[in-house]
Amino acid sequence: MFKTQGERVKEIRKELGLTLKLFGERIGMRNNSISQIENGVNSLTDTTAKLICKEFNVNEDWLLHGKEPKYKVTANMSLDDYAKSKGATDLDLKIIKLYLELDPDIRKNLVEHFRNGLKEVPNRIEPFNTDGCLTASNDEGTSEVPSIAASSDETISEEQFWEEVEPAEEKTTG
């Protein structure tokens, strides 16, 4: 479905979680002016389009013509900022960075390993809780991941988890 420029302005505003007033303030306009653009009463001027694109990192070609990508991709786009915007924790970010540092062939094998493992294993590993402990359980009450958790009630700290995982990796690579 084709969207008007006003509908695209509204889409950006809604994605950012901004009211008409807050959106307008950020680009030096009144809320009723923004509303009139969104509803097609007034046209989006070149000046307003440039202000929106600059303030909210919107791709001008998308705003004016609907051509993707919606947002500008800059050379200095931060992985940290992107991950945090998606709700990643510091641990998530460390894991992502360590993964990206791996040799591409190892990453490919790792993805295939998890893809195959996730098809067959009924095991469920809960995320680290607020105490930094990992819990594991499955339908039988024991972990499919030997030496990480012996029963569904057992918890281990994040540090214990990595102590268990790292020696296992050394055995398979050494």
Steps between C-alpha positions, in 0.01 A plus 500: 500500500631842406535742789484876473778721631274593791442134584876443496551798736241349735668156474834648608341695784313191626811279474688751711217506754464878474188708539418761237622764745837333575562415135421859399722646772799301376470656154372842606136459397165505677305182557206615287739554203631145536143368524404682181797347315419150630135534395575643156352843571839663436782372281839409636737781400861437400615691808286292737606177330868592543442587868327165563772308320779677688341478845379140479764347267235429234596429139363793297425276200279284723320797656429667165454198271470188717828346378677283759692508722293703741794614710842625395775247552816676602854370490537561872182318601569351842435133566470589868231760434312270263509206743390720792211635290385140461516437877833316507677463832874549549539120494305480171730760350814317617373177346420673170844661486678174584297323233592761239869463587490131405636380168214496241532122453468444874195728511343302216561170683371646826177619340450158339568328834235707677256470212523120516497488878194719533301268274540197727563607861194545724724672752415849617766731643359802676689828472724605784275622779552821694746322730717413200406130518409275208229238540445206268216254475320267261205262502702229677627741765866465403716707276595394150814707552723273712689660788316832469190409700413160639138566587225745430546653846873555473632847424851610420657843480598656170866454597444127569324465166798639309743288704303194388471606137857614436672171602253311279596719204871443565447121494329513162752739344812363665 
